[in-house]
Amino acid sequence: MGVHSFERIKRTTWIILCLAIAGAIWFSPPAFADIVSGRVLGLDEKPILNGTFTARNSKGESTTFKTDKSGNFSVYLDPGKYTVSSSTDAALTGVIESFPQPRQQDVHLTKRK
C-alpha cells in the first residue's frame, strides 16, 4: 500500500466516524410523550363531567382532551408544564405537568384574574 492509499483510508474512516456521530446526535430519541390521567375539578372542587379542555405548553403547542361522564381524562403529552383551559370558559385555567412516564394528576381549575 502506498502513502496515498493509507491517507485515503484514514480520511474515509474519519468521514464515516463523523457521519456516525452526527447521525447518533440527529436521530437520538427525544423525551417521549406519555399519558397523564386524572380528573378535572372546577371552582367548587367537583369533577367537570363531559368537558373539553386544551393543554398548551410554553411553545404555544396545544392538545385537546375531554373528560368522561365521571370527570376523568387521559391524554398523551410531551414532558413539560401545560396550562389547561376550558372550552366553555377560557378564564378557567389549571396546570398539568407531564414527565416521560405515566402520571396520575388532577387538574384544579381556578379563575384567571
C-alpha positions in Angstrom: 0.0 0.0 0.0 1.2 3.4 -0.9 1.1 6.6 1.3 -1.8 7.9 -0.8 -3.9 4.7 -0.2 -3.3 4.9 3.5 -4.3 8.6 3.6 -7.4 7.8 1.6 -8.4 5.1 4.1 -7.7 7.3 7.0 -9.8 10.1 5.5 -12.6 7.7 4.7 -12.6 6.3 8.2 -12.7 9.8 9.7 -15.7 10.8 7.4 -17.6 7.7 8.4 -16.9 8.3 12.1 -18.1 11.9 11.8 -21.3 10.8 10.0 -22.0 8.2 12.6 -21.6 10.7 15.4 -23.8 13.2 13.6 -26.4 10.6 12.9 -26.5 9.5 16.6 -27.0 13.1 17.7 -29.6 13.9 15.0 -31.6 10.7 15.4 -31.4 10.4 19.2 -34.9 9.9 20.6 -36.4 12.9 22.4 -38.0 12.5 25.8 -41.1 10.6 24.8 -44.7 11.7 25.4 -46.6 9.6 27.9 -50.0 9.5 29.4 -51.3 11.9 32.1 -54.6 10.9 33.6 -56.8 12.2 36.4 -59.8 14.4 36.9 -60.5 18.0 36.0 -62.0 19.8 39.0 -64.0 23.0 38.8 -64.1 26.0 41.2 -66.3 24.0 43.5 -63.7 21.2 43.5 -66.2 18.9 41.9 -65.3 16.9 38.7 -66.3 18.6 35.4 -68.2 15.9 33.5 -68.0 15.5 29.7 -65.9 18.7 29.3 -63.5 19.7 26.6 -60.1 21.2 27.5 -57.0 22.4 25.9 -53.5 21.8 27.3 -51.0 24.4 26.0 -47.2 24.2 26.5 -44.7 27.1 26.8 -44.1 27.0 23.0 -47.9 27.5 22.3 -48.5 24.0 21.1 -51.8 22.7 22.2 -53.5 19.3 22.7 -57.3 19.0 23.2 -58.7 16.4 25.5 -62.1 15.5 27.1 -63.3 14.3 30.4 -65.8 11.4 30.6 -69.1 11.1 32.5 -67.2 10.9 35.8 -64.8 13.8 35.1 -61.8 11.6 34.3 -59.3 12.2 31.5 -56.3 10.6 29.8 -54.1 12.5 27.5 -50.6 11.9 25.9 -48.3 14.9 26.4 -44.6 15.6 25.8 -42.7 16.2 29.0 -43.3 19.8 30.3 -45.6 22.1 32.0 -49.0 22.8 30.4 -51.7 25.4 31.0 -55.1 23.8 30.8 -58.2 25.9 29.8 -61.8 25.0 29.5 -63.5 25.3 26.1 -66.6 26.8 27.7 -64.8 29.4 29.9 -61.3 30.4 28.9 -60.9 32.3 32.2 -60.9 28.9 34.0 -57.3 27.5 33.9 -55.2 24.9 35.6 -51.8 23.2 35.3 -50.6 19.8 34.2 -47.0 18.7 34.5 -46.0 15.8 32.2 -43.0 13.5 32.6 -41.6 10.8 30.3 -43.6 8.2 32.3 -47.3 7.7 33.1 -48.6 10.1 35.7 -51.8 10.5 37.7 -52.6 14.1 38.3 -55.8 16.1 39.0 -56.3 19.5 37.4 -57.7 22.1 39.7 -59.2 25.0 37.7 -59.1 28.5 39.0 -60.5 31.8 37.7 -57.8 33.7 35.9 -57.5 37.3 37.1 
